[in-house]
Amino acid sequence: MHKYIGRRILLLLPVLIGVSFIVFSMMYITPGDPAAIILGEQAADREIQMLREQMGLNDPFIVQYGRFARGVFTQLDFGRSWTTRAMFLMKSSTGFQHLNPGSDGGAGGRAHRNTCGNYLGDKAVLHI
């Protein structure tokens, strides 16, 4: 039984790496520039380029994925919100990790904002 559980845990690692790569790739090929979205339409090209450099968006894809994967698999660092700059996972006073209620829904939340689901989700988060 212990051998079976150990083998299943070892098989979990390539699955987690594969899923993280697929999700990161999908976010990478999503249209739109995160720096331009953060700064808005009135931002100058110089400001956008500075933010892209600060966020590491000018690095090659594999470097960006490596930075992301290292943070996720070594420190459970899933990144920061584009709008609030808050960590996606927060440490509570007891030391446990929990989701930050203010975390964005990612690109999907951007594409379909101001829908009934977003409204109800915001209300649910505020009452937790």
C-alpha positions as CSV (number, residue, x, y, z in Angstrom):
1,M,0.0,0.0,0.0
2,H,2.8,2.4,0.9
3,K,4.5,1.6,-2.4
4,Y,1.3,2.4,-4.3
5,I,0.8,5.7,-2.5
6,G,4.4,6.7,-3.1
7,R,4.1,5.9,-6.8
8,R,1.0,8.0,-7.1
9,I,2.6,10.9,-5.4
10,L,5.6,10.6,-7.8
11,L,3.2,10.6,-10.8
12,L,1.6,13.7,-9.5
13,L,4.7,15.8,-10.0
14,P,4.8,15.5,-13.9
15,V,1.0,16.2,-14.0
16,L,1.4,19.3,-11.9
17,I,4.3,20.5,-14.0
18,G,2.4,19.8,-17.2
19,V,-0.8,21.5,-16.1
20,S,1.1,24.6,-14.9
21,F,2.9,24.7,-18.3
22,I,-0.3,24.5,-20.2
23,V,-2.1,27.1,-18.1
24,F,0.9,29.5,-18.3
25,S,1.1,29.0,-22.0
26,M,-2.6,29.8,-22.4
27,M,-2.1,33.0,-20.4
28,Y,1.0,33.9,-22.4
29,I,-0.8,33.7,-25.8
30,T,-3.9,35.5,-24.6
31,P,-4.2,38.7,-26.6
32,G,-3.3,42.0,-24.9
33,D,-0.4,43.5,-23.1
34,P,-0.6,43.2,-19.3
35,A,1.5,46.4,-18.9
36,A,-0.8,48.3,-21.2
37,I,-3.9,47.0,-19.4
38,I,-2.5,47.9,-16.0
39,L,-1.5,51.5,-17.0
40,G,-4.6,52.2,-19.2
41,E,-5.1,53.7,-22.6
42,Q,-3.5,57.1,-21.8
43,A,-0.1,55.6,-20.8
44,A,2.9,56.6,-22.8
45,D,5.0,53.9,-24.6
46,R,7.9,54.7,-22.4
47,E,5.9,54.0,-19.2
48,I,4.6,50.7,-20.7
49,Q,8.1,49.6,-21.6
50,M,9.3,50.4,-18.1
51,L,6.5,48.4,-16.5
52,R,7.1,45.5,-19.0
53,E,10.8,45.5,-17.9
54,Q,9.9,45.7,-14.2
55,M,7.4,42.8,-14.5
56,G,9.8,40.7,-16.6
57,L,7.5,40.6,-19.6
58,N,10.4,41.3,-22.0
59,D,12.1,38.1,-21.1
60,P,11.7,35.0,-23.3
61,F,8.8,32.7,-22.7
62,I,10.8,29.9,-21.1
63,V,12.5,32.4,-18.7
64,Q,9.1,33.7,-17.6
65,Y,7.8,30.2,-17.1
66,G,10.9,29.2,-15.2
67,R,10.5,32.2,-12.8
68,F,6.8,31.4,-12.4
69,A,7.4,27.6,-11.8
70,R,10.2,28.2,-9.3
71,G,8.0,30.5,-7.3
72,V,5.0,28.2,-7.3
73,F,6.9,24.9,-6.6
74,T,9.3,26.3,-4.0
75,Q,7.4,29.0,-2.2
76,L,3.8,28.6,-3.2
77,D,4.1,32.1,-4.8
78,F,1.3,32.3,-7.4
79,G,2.1,35.9,-8.2
80,R,0.3,39.2,-7.6
81,S,-2.9,40.8,-8.8
82,W,-2.4,43.1,-11.7
83,T,-4.8,45.7,-10.3
84,T,-4.2,45.6,-6.5
85,R,-0.7,44.2,-6.5
86,A,-1.7,42.0,-3.6
87,M,-0.3,38.4,-3.3
88,F,-2.7,35.7,-4.6
89,L,-2.0,33.5,-1.6
90,M,-1.8,35.3,1.8
91,K,-0.4,34.0,5.1
92,S,-2.9,34.3,7.9
93,S,-1.9,35.1,11.5
94,T,-1.9,31.3,12.2
95,G,0.7,30.8,9.4
96,F,-1.6,29.0,7.0
97,Q,-1.9,29.9,3.4
98,H,-5.3,31.1,2.1
99,L,-6.6,32.7,-1.1
100,N,-6.7,36.5,-1.0
101,P,-10.4,37.4,-1.4
102,G,-9.3,40.4,-3.5
103,S,-7.5,38.3,-6.1
104,D,-8.6,38.8,-9.6
105,G,-10.1,36.0,-11.7
106,G,-7.3,36.3,-14.3
107,A,-7.9,37.0,-18.0
108,G,-11.3,35.4,-17.8
109,G,-12.3,37.9,-15.2
110,R,-11.1,40.7,-17.5
111,A,-13.0,39.4,-20.5
112,H,-16.3,38.9,-18.8
113,R,-16.4,41.6,-16.1
114,N,-19.6,43.3,-15.0
115,T,-21.6,40.1,-15.5
116,C,-24.1,38.7,-13.0
117,G,-21.6,36.1,-11.9
118,N,-19.0,38.8,-11.1
119,Y,-21.5,40.7,-9.1
120,L,-22.6,37.7,-7.1
121,G,-19.0,36.6,-6.6
122,D,-18.0,40.0,-5.3
123,K,-21.0,40.0,-2.9
124,A,-20.1,36.5,-1.7
125,V,-16.4,37.5,-1.0
126,L,-17.4,40.6,0.9
127,H,-19.7,38.6,3.2
128,I,-17.1,35.8,4.0
